[in-house]
Amino acid sequence: MLIGTGISLIAQTTQNVLNKEAAYELIKRILPAYAHKFEVAYVPKENDSDVFELESKAGKIVLRGNNGVAVASALNYWLKNYAHCEITWNGTNLNIPKPFPMVSKKIRKVTPYEYRHYFNYCTFNYTATWWDWERWQWEIDFMALNGVNMPLALTGQNSIWDKVYRSMGFNDKDMDAFFSGPAYTNWFWMGNLDAWGGPMSKNFMAKQEALQKKILARERALGMTPILPSFTGHVPPSFKDKFPDIKVNTQQWGINVSPAYVLNPETPMFKEIGRKFLTALINTFGTDHLYSADTFNEMTPVSNDSTYLNGMAKKIYESMAAVDTQAVWIMQGWMFLDRPNFWQPTQMKALFSAVPQDKLIVLDLNSELNPVWSRTDAFYGEKWIWCMLHNFGGRLSMFGDMSRIGNDPAAALKNDQRGKMSGIGLTMEGIEQNPAIYSLMLEHIWNDKPIDLDNWLKGYAQRRYGKRNSNAEKAWEVLKNTVYSHQPWWGTNTIITGRPTFDAATVWTYTAIPYSSKELMKAWSYLLTASDELKSSDGFQYDLVDVTRQVLANYANVLQQDFASSYKQKDMATFNKKSAQFLELIDDIDQLLGTRSDFLLGKWINNAKALGDNPAEKKLFERNARDLITLWLDKDCNIHEYACKEWAGMMKGFYKPRWQQFFDEVRLQASAGKEIDQIKFENTIKDWEWKWVNANEAYTDKPTGNPVTVAKALYAKYNHKMNNAFPTVYTNTK
């Protein structure tokens, strides 16, 4: 089957089509009590760019757009600028003022970006592994409201892999050795690993396929063009036995997993399987002609020879174009940042030149911190998208450089050396954290100028909390100059989440605080002063808990170094005192986090179990959920704590018991006149961690307690202690 000239089996080009019913249904989901106050109308593109308009007519708000995304963006503009409301993952204010706000004169906005990308492969596991349709529907609405038109759409593809390889004679045993568990699918899709966390049942794959069909139908109805997966050569381990004469390469990822197997692109079977895969994919899901392919994710190709790289890229694209003549390859640019010594100009140009002109779009995955476009002549003339990565592993610490995020996309857009910059995007590994950072970034989608950060923050606080409050505004001024003034490469962590040690940091626990913790306490104080007026605001409650959590997490780093120092000085009395305070602090943070559903381990675990069809599958999915956020893989995995979570349940159920065992071992050895053997302790604690991964004790998915009350109590308890503990002088090294 060959897909050509604009029409696929299911999907059609939707960017210029306004589905009024789909747009109006979104309005009803967002504002059910006020949907009758809005009308939806079509307005054509301007110079091939998406456009929206809004104005008041006959007592109603008319929302116009060239598609559903544009109409939803018009609604969001009205919500933010007239109703002073804000929708985020972590707190939403939709209290519409009275009288109902009207638009005094027509507003018209044209986006400067052809493509507005959303999602990273990793988001599908670090955040979305256990999402049901209700949660997906919310996220699709959120994307539309914010102007996203190019979402990565990877859900449900395992059923395609299954169909293709079973048609070639592979059986249940072969596929069980191939498919990962639900929490590891993205690394399976990228060819990093096989089988870990599995097996995956055919019934689960069928449910995910059905979910993907609903996701795609909704995204397309709103005018989005989803990016689907394509074939990159990943084959089952038994492929080499079934086809011994076919050349198969092994790919070793950077962590201690067994190598995956990738079909050599030079063999004719590569194109044959690629055709089978894409045909089955389009038959099942339709297409919008955008395909993701990332053969070298965090892996070094077997050769840096430009002929080899050109040939491999050509085969990957040809396997797409053989089925879809309009295929466009969407390539994550992470490998150019991850392996810069390998991907020199010769290698990059060889890769790019294998694809026809304008049939490749590169995602500059970490533009806000480490832009590749500016050192590669804008990807040597290829189309590319400016992306903000920000988050690794779905970690929850407060961080991000608001100044750069507010300025750099517009600066790149105006840069004479920008080449074929064609869009803007969000490529975070995990979401549902730092909502202000993402709200700020999304402001660029309908704007081509730098954002006035001070004015934006005042408006954001008003929209988020439902009213103006001077203390809240002062708090955000402090946050801008502390947690949101820097963006460390991996973010920052509290030592609580690291495997217990006397060192100030661990391999994946970065504890350096690039701002004044004492200054951050002022934001905490301002928020608490504002709490009597703002305590009923959903967004305010989240922010108060998050700032309280961050201040206390920073204090934990100080306490840890205090008891480490006491130990080195052989002052066990002070060690016992400080270590007891450390454990008490963990309990207090757990109680605080338990007041918000955003921070509950039980929600993550129970959502995982809910997707299982029988006790065995529920247990498997729970083990997946527990493993990803702790050891990540097995007990010897070298990226344990990469996806650590400061959640209620994790604090008391996982981190605290680890630290208790560490302190017990320290005291035991000290009583015998010995130093603690850190290596021996880690070998022991790994066994305990693995038992926790495989356990099934219950954790609540319901918040308890009042967040404002708890935050106030913790301020009274810790304010004086922390004021004395945090350094008075801080030198900004930005």
Secondary structure, 3 states (H helix, E strand, C coil): CCEECCECCCCECCCCCCCHHHHHHHHHHHCCCCHHHEEEEECCCECCECEEEEEEECCEEEEEECCHHHHHHHHHHHHHHCCCCEEECCEEECCCCCCCCCCCCCEEEECCCCEEEECCCCHHHHCCCCCCHHHHHHHHHHHHHCCCCEEECCCCCHHHHHHHHHCCCCCHHHHHCCCCCHHHHHHHHCCCCCCCCCCCCHHHHHHHHHHHHHHHHHHHHCCCCCEEECCCCEECCCHHHHCCCCCEEEECCCCCCCCEEEECCCCHHHHHHHHHHHHHHHHHHCCCCEEECCCCCCCCCCCCCHHHHHHHHHHHHHHHHCCECCCEEEEECHHHHHCCCCCCHHHHHHHHHCCCCCCEEEEECCCCCCCCHHHCHHHHCCEEEEEECCCCCCCCCCCEEHHHHHHHHHHHHHCCCCCEEEEEEECCCCCCCCHHHHHHHHHHHHCCCCCCHHHHHHHHHHHHHCCCCHHHHHHHHHHHHCCCEECCCCCCCCHHHCCCCCCCCECCECCCCCCCHHHHHHHHHHHHHHHHHHCCCHHHHHHHHHHHHHHHHHHHHHHHHHHHHHHHCCCHHHHHHHHHHHHHHHHHHHHHHCCCHHHEHHHHHHHHHHCCCCHHHHHHHHHHHHHHCCCCCCCCCCCCCCCCCCCECHHHHHHHHHHHHHHHHHHHHHHCCCCCCHHHHHHHHHHHHHHHHCCCCCCCCCCCCCHHHHHHHHHHHHHHHHHHHCCCCCCCCC
